[in-house]
Amino acid sequence: MSEYGRCIPNWRDKNAYPQRFDDIYEKNWRWEFLRRYPKYRQAWERGIPDIYTTNHGDFDDVIRNPAPDDSETCRTAFRLNRLLNPWGDQRIPNVPRMMVDVATGALTINPGDMEDDRGDDFVTVCFDLNRPLNPQFDHAYRHLKFQQEELKGELIIFRQHRDKWPRHIRVIDAFDQGATPTEVYSQFAEEAAGGDEDKLDEFLRPGSQPDATAMGWHTSALKVMEMAIRLL
């Protein structure tokens, strides 16, 4: 068990992290970013212990209901009805129900809140189940692209570079746990060198700018975190 939390590892322990994107089920990557997201952690701290789980003997620090001021954000941004402990050991699916909207990649089947107006950023698409689906998908996709360009001024594209995601969550943890940019760069350089002194000298050569490099990793990780939470 890490001193930093039950399931947020010590960032220096390389083996505590996935080594490849495929080491984690794809839909759980969103949770790995979400649990590290500052706004989600703040919502958890403000959350209200769930009476049902408490009455059934479960720990009240596993599931919480969002505070009234956070309920809308929880539903639309986090896409969760209840909050799960970001430091816990849960593995949750990408979407707790069959509800995914066009803007986030989510699919809604017979939603119960059709009267809820979430504004121009959300679009409802209807499909005729009596007709072939692929032509309808193509037709909807063309129109949605056009509408996104008109409303947002550009197509929103998520360039994922998923091979870097394991490093992203580890770098986020490193900065959260108080590591300096120099420490982060040195740790990754030593691992990449694999004990080869010549390789390590190359990583640490004069002019290598370790602080700027590590800060760049962190900036990229935070951008991917924001995009993954919204678009996965």
C-alpha positions, 0 to 999 in steps of 0.5 A, a space after each residue: 500500500 502506497 503512503 500516498 493513497 491506497 491506489 495512487 502509487 508512489 510515482 517512483 515505482 515504475 512497476 506499479 503503473 501500466 507499461 502499455 496502453 493495453 495493460 488497462 481495459 480501454 474504458 477504464 483509462 477515463 477513470 484513471 484520468 478522472 480520479 486524478 482530476 482536481 475538480 473531481 477530487 474537490 467534488 469528492 471532498 464535498 460529497 455526501 456519504 451514500 446512505 444505502 451503502 452505509 446501511 448495507 455495511 459498506 465503507 462510506 468512503 467508497 461512494 458519495 452522492 455529489 453535493 447539490 452544487 456539484 450534481 450537474 457537473 457530476 452528471 454532465 462532465 464526470 458522467 457519473 450519478 454518484 462519486 467514487 473514491 478517487 483514492 480507492 481501488 474501484 475499477 469502473 466502466 466508462 459510462 455507468 449507464 447506457 447514456 453517451 451524448 454526441 459531444 462526449 461520445 456517449 450513446 443515449 437509449 430512451 433517456 429519462 431526462 429528454 426535457 432537460 435542455 443542455 444547450 446548443 452543445 448537445 445534439 439529439 440524433 434519431 435513427 430509424 430501426 426499420 432501415 439499414 443503420 450504416 447509411 444513417 450513421 454516415 448521414 448523421 456524421 456528415 451533418 454533425 461535422 458540419 454543425 460542429 464546424 459552424 458552432 465551434 469554428 473547427 472540428 475537434 480532434 483528439 490526437 490521443 498518442 495512447 502509447 504515452 498514457 502510462 507515462 502521463 498518469 505517472 507524471 501527474 502523480 509525480 507532480 501531485 506528490 511533490 516531485 520537482 521537475 529535475 527529480 522527474 526527469 532524472 528518474 525517467 532518464 535513469 530508467 530509460 538508460 537501463 544502467 548504461 552510463 553512456 546513455 544516462 550521460 547523454 540524457 543528462 548532457 549539458 543543455 538537455 534542459 531537464 526542468 523544461 522537458 519535465 514541465 512539458 511532459 506535465 503540461 501534455 499530461 494535463 491536456 490529455 487528461 482534460 480531453 480524455 475526461 471529455 471525449 472518451 
